[in-house]
Amino acid sequence: MAQVNTGLDVMAATGFAALSGQRVGLLVHPASVDRHLRPTAELMVAAGVDLRALFGPQHGIRGETQDNMIEWEGFTDPVTGVPAYSLYGEHRKPVPGMLADLDVLVIDLQDVGARYYTFIWTMYLCLQACAEAGKRVIVLDRPNPIGGRVTEGTVLEPEFSSFVGLAPIPMRHGLTIGEMARFVAAWGGVAVDLTVVWMEGWRRDLEFDRTGLPWVLPSPNMPTLDTARVYPGGCLLEGTTLSEGRGTTRPFEIFGAPYIDPLVLAERLASWSLPGCRVRPLHFEPTFHKYAGEVCGGVQVHVTDPARFESVVTYTAAITAIAQAWPAEFAWRQPPYEYETEKLPMDILAGGTRWREQVESGASPWQMKAEWTEQLAAFADASAEFRHYE
């Protein structure tokens, strides 16, 4: 197992020397901890950093809020005594007053490697705000938990930009959050004073369970590394009326609906020979969210070989199979979704209409994957100069 030091570990080892004499803001969530599980904010305060404000992305600084569109109010943090601002509520981009008392904004967020995970877009809007306000930004890098070699899925079309995709990246992007900061700043022409504190010991082939770092769920429905592994495809379930397993202990791994026969679904998926996983038929009863209190039929995706597993193909196959087997009951989710009130949530997630139209036309997941290849090659070229690690 490798010994990886995150950007936080690297900066803390210097006593946060780069922040000496600076008025500091900090964007964090529950997974913003060092290798000994000590929160970033507490480490900074103990080191004498002049911490003036905290900022929280979706789900809040403390990670207590569930699902989409649930907003939290600002408060005074009882540990540090500084104001804490929500960037998933009335404001998704810091307003000038939030930054006025700062010299530098430090961003320490654990991403999961998927386009729809909103933390990277909160970071992007912070880069914009700091550029406009003349404030420095320091991003403390963390591993892409599902590795940095593989990309999957469609690349976002500009007209489908939303808070689950603000730049032309694929569903599984293969970048660390520090690399992503550099990429989106350059792509968006954001002239910000940006520093990335790079990790020590991380390689692109390292998934999180080989880093020696503790897993802390970065959001309420991202409890395990296996959740992160399935999420690039599993999040597509949010664009349907299917339960994506919220209200169970295995969200995104477990999914289904009351009308589904688990054995029929599992048999259909087995016929596509999906690599790196086994699909187990089951029944489940969500405690909240879609179909709360109702018994659902469905499956659980068990990742057996992460190196071969293709999340986007697997969940494309699942949605296609359900749409074909139960056409009268299956439906696309209707707006609103993530602040968008007009476009179909599925088209927002897929980054265009083509993915949905292919499912509706009966295309196989392998036919759909073939169309992504050229898009992914173009993204690899566009992002190559921003990839720091080998």
Secondary structure, DSSP 8 states (H G I E B T S, - for coil): ----B-HHHHHHHTTSGGGTT-EEEEE--TT-B-TT--BHHHHHHHTT-EEEEEEE-TT-TT----STT-----EE-TTT-SEEEESSSS-SS--HHHHTT-SEEEE-----SBTT-THHHHHHHHHHHHHHHT-EEEEE----TT-SS--EEEE--GGG-BTTBSSS-EEE----HHHHHHHHHHHTT----EEEE--BS--TT--GGGTT-----SSTT--SHHHHHHHHHHGGGGGBSSB-STTSSSBTTEEEETT--HHHHHHHHHTTT-TTEEEEEEEE--SSSTTTTS-EEEEEEEES-TTT--HHHHHHHHHHHHHHH-TTT--B--S-BTTB-SS-HHHHHHTSSHHHHHHHHT--HHHHHHHHHHHHHHHHHHHGGG----
